[in-house]
Amino acid sequence: MEGVNTEFSRENYAKADIMRGKVMLLSFLISLMLGILSGLLGMNYTWVGGLLLILTLIISISLIRRANYYTKKSSDYFIAFLLTLFTFISFWIIALNVT
């Protein structure tokens, strides 16, 4: 194939892995904060929690789009989506059940 760079670079891969880790950590922290906030709003404001979930997912995907690294794959978007979704829902449930 012409125009395809088949040479593997450890340096580019290491930089990409570090950037991917930072993006995932930032997605986790944002969804943690917004999930707890959504849970503390209570059941009367469930629609606000839904909006916060959508906002969190948009932020997560946009973080990956903004991160410029060489080995970006489509699975990175799926992993960030699942991480954000499950983290948000988990901390939302925990915050709802505070005694």
N, C-alpha and C positions, 0 to 999 in steps of 0.2 A: 504494500500500500504506500502510496506517495503522500508525503506530508504528515505522516504519523511518526511521532517520536517514540521509538521502541527502546531507547536507552533508559535503564533504571538508574535513578540518582538517589542514593541514601539520604543525602542532605535535603533534597526537596521532599522526600517522604517523611523525614523526621520533622521538618517545619510544618508540613501539612498535618501530621499527627498531633503536634503540639497545638496548632490552631484549632483543630477539630475538638480536642479536649477542652480548650478554653470556651469554645462556643457551647459545647454540651453543658459545661459547668455553669455558664451564665444563663442558659436556658433553664437549668434546674433551679437556680436561685430565684429567677424571676417568677417561675411557676410556683415555687414554694411560697414566696411572699404574697402573690396574688391569690393563691389557693386558700391560704389562711385568712386573708382579708375577706374573701368571698364567703368563707364559712362563718366568720364572725358577724357578717351582715344579717344573718338569720334567714329563716324561711320566707319572710315577707318580701325579701329582695332577691329571690332566686333568679329573676331575670337579669339582675346586675351581675350575678355570678356567671351566668351564661355569656354575657357580654365580655366579662373579664377573661373567661376561658378562650373565647374567640380572639381577643386582643393578645393573649399570651401565645396562642398558636401562631398568629401573624408575626409577632416579635421573634419567635423562635426560628421560623422559616426565613425571615429577613436577615437574621444574624448569619445564617449559613450563606445566603446569597451575597452578603457584603464581605464575608471572609474570602479573601483571594488566596487560594492555595491550589497547588498543581494537581493533586490527585483527588479532586472533588468527585464524588460518585452520587448517583441518584439515591442510593441507600442511605446516604448521610441525611437527606431530607426526611426519609421515613423514620429513621432512628430518632432524630430530633423531635419529630411529631409525636412518636410514641412516648418518649421520655417526658416531654412536656405535658402530654395528656394524662399519663398515669401519675405524674408528680402532682399536678394540679388537683386531680380528683382525690388522690390519697390525702393530701393536706386539707382539702375542702371537707372531706368526711371527718377527719380528726378534729378540725375546728368546729364542726357542727355538734360533735358529741362531747364537748367540754362540760364537765360536771360542775 
